[in-house]
């Protein structure tokens, strides 16, 4: 973190504190994203293992109880087709979310590229308001 001298000017203090805040965020954000990624991976593994264990127990029970597990061809086809549609819908949804995120990132980049122009426009507007006042005094 950079060393900064304390100032009595409200704007200098504001800038220093905002800078410290964003320096801190810049340090912790990658750690946060890594932790969230690890959490998501563990959650997916846990879900998959839970489902597989449940199916395994059910399969073992059905086998020992002599319950038939054969399903009609039409039901098999319906299950496979439904699963394909779910996977396809999930893929389309993920593409939509990714496109939306990419567009949002681009909007932020555009705003960041133009923020100095906005600030300059605001300064000019303020100056045009102040000029008539200061000329009268």
Secondary structure, 3 states (H helix, E strand, C coil): CCCCCCCCCHHHHHHHHHHHHHHHHHHHHHHHHHHHHHHHHHHHHHHHHHHHHHHHHHHHHHHHHCCCCCCCHHHHHHHHHHHHHHHHHHHHHHHHHHHHHHHHHHHHHHHHHHHHHHHHHHHHHHHHHHHHHHHHC
